[in-house]
Each structure stands twice: as C-alpha cells, then as structure tokens.
Amino acid sequence: MVHSVTIRKEIADRVLQRRGRYHLFDRLDPARTALVAIDMQNTFCAPGAPAEVPAARGIVEPINILTAGLRALRVPVIWVLHANERIGGKSDWELFFNTIVADEVRERTIESLVPAKQSVWDGLLTSPADRTVLKNRYSALIPGSSPLERVLRGLGIDTVLIAGTKTNVCCESTARDAMMLDFKVVLIEDCCAALSDEEHRSALENIIQQFGDVMTAAEVLARLR
C-alpha cells in the first residue's frame, strides 16, 4: 500500500454505531459497476511535473492489477483526465489558475493541461475497450465539467469505483458528487494517492462516514465475483 494509513478505529467504530455495519455493499454487480480512474496523467504522475503527486506512481501497479480483474468481469474502465483550454487568451478556469496556482508554475501548469496533450500515464495498461473522458474541474460530475454522468447513465451504471489522484481533491470531489447524483460509491483506498498520508486518510474517513464505501481493490474484486 502506497499510503501507510487507513481509516482510524474510532472512525470505524463511529460508522458501526451509526448504521450497524461497516461496509455498505456486500455484493457489487459487474453489469452495473464501472471504474472511474481520475487524473492518472503526466501533469500529476511525471517526475518534476507542475502538479506532481509522487505517490501516484506508486499506485500504477495496483491499478493495473485492478483493471485486469475488472476487464475479465466486463466492468467498464473509464479514464478521467484533467484538461483546461484557453478561450480568447484566457483559461477556462481563471479562478483556479489565478488564485490556487503559484505564479512561477502557472504557465507550466496551463501548458501541461492543454486538452490535445492529455493521455493516460504510460505506466498504466489500457485496453481498446476502455473509455477516456476529459474534465475541467476537480469533480468530473458537476455540471459542465465533463460528459461522465452521461457516459455512466448510458452504460446503465449505478455503482462507481473511484481510483486515482489526489485522493482528497479530485477523487473525493467526484465521489461526493456521485453520491449526490444517486450513484453508489466505492473509493478504492490502495488505488488512490495524495500528497501525504494525512490528506489521504482524511478523504477515506469523509467518504466512509457520509458518501459511500471504502475498500481495497481485493475487496472490490471479491464482491464483484
């Protein structure tokens, strides 16, 4: 496991006391489930990239193992990549680039997120059957961010497995919105990466308490089988 932490016992106990069970889902239906793998692309995975998450490289092998198992079960794999374009000389997310991104890396970040340049990180094993979706906000499921909801509905999906980076930013944001849209949500803890153990764990604990389930890849595959 890339991150050396998991959900704290006191949080697990709280969950048990509140709903009488820890995991929400005893079984997952392969025909109604899809993997959404978020931001596993150069901007976040490459050494020295402007928004590098070093731990993201550590979840490449776990994601490859997971996707192989999912494809064998005919579970769709959807790669969600971040991209922002310039419109009239300005970015389509000016608030982010002008307030969240430091001056010295702003141009590098904007350039690295040009839509035409986006592809799945080359260490990840993909299949021609996989789908790729571009998003332009943290959450892939807020209005205007991406076509992900339409893709999921079109496939008859009601359960979303979430992997990728950062656990506490784009993964958590998408997980929260998925639940609000009445999708069942499972955040896959050993296939997500953040900048620190503490940030990773905070996202796991937020999701398990209010927004969905948290499982390892092995637990997910066992329930699908």
KASULTA-V491339 format. One record per backbone hydrogen bond with DSSP energy under -0.5 kcal/mol. NH is the residue of the N-H (numbers start at 1). CO is the residue of the C=O. E is the energy in kcal/mol with one decimal. If there is no record, write none. Layout:
NH&CO&E, NH&CO&E
This chain:
11&8&-0.6, 12&8&-2.4, 13&9&-3.0, 14&10&-1.5, 15&11&-2.4, 16&12&-2.4, 17&13&-2.5, 18&14&-2.1, 19&15&-2.5, 20&16&-2.4, 26&24&-0.5, 28&223&-1.5, 30&28&-0.7, 32&29&-1.8, 33&30&-0.9, 34&159&-2.0, 35&76&-2.8, 36&161&-3.4, 37&35&-0.6, 37&78&-2.7, 38&36&-0.6, 38&163&-2.7, 39&80&-3.2, 41&39&-1.7, 44&41&-1.4, 45&41&-2.4, 46&42&-2.2, 49&46&-2.1, 51&43&-1.3, 52&49&-1.7, 53&44&-3.1, 56&53&-2.5, 57&53&-0.5, 57&54&-1.3, 58&55&-0.8, 59&55&-0.6, 59&56&-0.9, 60&57&-0.9, 63&59&-2.2, 64&60&-2.5, 65&61&-2.4, 66&62&-2.3, 67&63&-3.2, 68&64&-1.8, 69&65&-1.8, 70&66&-2.5, 71&67&-2.7, 72&68&-1.6, 73&69&-0.8, 73&70&-0.7, 74&71&-1.5, 75&70&-2.8, 76&33&-0.7, 76&74&-0.6, 78&35&-2.7, 78&76&-0.5, 79&77&-0.5, 79&131&-3.2, 80&37&-3.1, 80&78&-0.6, 81&79&-0.6, 81&133&-2.7, 83&135&-2.8, 84&113&-2.1, 87&90&-4.2, 90&87&-1.5, 92&85&-1.7, 94&91&-0.6, 97&93&-2.1, 98&94&-2.5, 99&95&-1.0, 99&96&-0.7, 100&96&-2.5, 101&96&-1.3, 105&102&-1.4, 106&102&-0.9, 106&103&-0.7, 107&103&-0.5, 109&105&-2.5, 110&106&-2.7, 111&107&-2.6, 112&108&-2.1, 113&109&-1.1, 113&110&-0.7, 114&111&-1.1, 117&114&-1.9, 118&115&-1.6, 121&40&-2.6, 124&121&-2.2, 126&124&-0.6, 130&127&-1.8, 131&77&-2.4, 133&79&-3.0, 135&81&-2.6, 136&145&-0.9, 145&142&-2.1, 146&142&-0.6, 151&147&-2.2, 152&148&-2.8, 153&149&-2.9, 154&150&-2.3, 155&151&-1.5, 156&153&-1.3, 157&152&-2.4, 158&32&-2.7, 159&32&-2.2, 160&184&-3.4, 161&34&-3.0, 161&159&-0.5, 162&186&-2.8, 163&36&-2.1, 164&191&-2.8, 165&38&-2.2, 166&193&-0.7, 167&193&-1.4, 169&166&-1.2, 171&166&-2.1, 172&166&-0.6, 172&167&-1.1, 173&169&-2.7, 174&170&-2.0, 175&171&-2.4, 176&172&-2.8, 177&173&-2.0, 178&174&-2.4, 179&175&-2.1, 180&176&-1.9, 181&177&-1.3, 182&179&-1.9, 183&178&-2.6, 184&158&-3.3, 186&160&-2.4, 187&213&-2.9, 188&162&-2.6, 188&186&-0.5, 189&187&-0.9, 189&215&-2.1, 191&188&-1.7, 192&189&-0.8, 193&164&-2.1, 200&196&-2.0, 201&197&-2.9, 202&198&-2.1, 203&199&-1.5, 204&200&-2.0, 205&201&-2.6, 206&202&-2.0, 207&203&-2.5, 208&204&-2.6, 209&205&-1.3, 210&206&-1.7, 211&206&-0.6, 211&207&-1.9, 212&207&-2.3, 213&185&-3.0, 215&187&-1.9, 220&216&-2.1, 221&217&-2.6, 222&218&-2.2, 223&219&-1.8, 224&220&-2.0, 225&221&-1.7
